[in-house]
Amino acid sequence: MSCTDNNSKPKSMSRAKGWTAEVENLFRFQEAGYRDEMEYIQVKQGILIDKWPESGFVKKLQRRDNTFYYYSRKRECEDRDLYKVKVYAY
């Protein structure tokens, strides 16, 4: 975690301009209903985040309704979806 305390709120938000591995993972967290990895860890205390070892992409996330999203080891955030991805700064 890159944050000083567990309850910090983002100071600003911008939209993704291009695809990166970080943007890919943000896309996956946001698709599952979370702001980012930090919020997921806050909400789902004690649940480990499954990641693909080769890419570091998120493999599986538990949604707030306790169902699961399973993700491919390949890129899932298409260029046409980049504008949807919110990048938060703390």
LINMO-V492284 format. One record per backbone hydrogen bond with DSSP energy under -0.5 kcal/mol. NH is the residue of the N-H (numbers start at 0). CO is the residue of the C=O. E is the energy in kcal/mol with one decimal. If there is no record, write none. Layout:
NH&CO&E, NH&CO&E
//
This chain:
7&4&-1.2, 10&88&-3.0, 11&88&-1.6, 13&86&-2.4, 15&81&-0.6, 15&84&-2.1, 23&19&-2.3, 24&20&-2.1, 25&21&-2.4, 26&22&-2.6, 27&23&-1.8, 28&24&-2.5, 29&25&-2.9, 30&26&-2.2, 31&27&-1.4, 32&29&-1.0, 33&28&-2.5, 39&35&-2.0, 40&36&-2.4, 41&37&-1.9, 42&38&-2.7, 43&39&-3.1, 44&41&-0.5, 44&42&-0.8, 46&43&-2.4, 47&45&-0.6, 49&47&-0.7, 49&59&-0.7, 51&56&-3.0, 55&51&-2.8, 58&49&-3.4, 59&49&-1.0, 60&68&-2.2, 62&60&-0.6, 62&66&-3.3, 63&31&-0.6, 65&62&-1.7, 68&60&-2.8, 70&58&-3.3, 77&75&-1.1, 80&77&-1.9, 81&77&-0.6, 81&78&-1.2, 83&80&-1.6, 84&80&-0.6, 84&81&-1.5, 86&13&-3.6, 87&85&-0.6, 88&11&-2.6
//
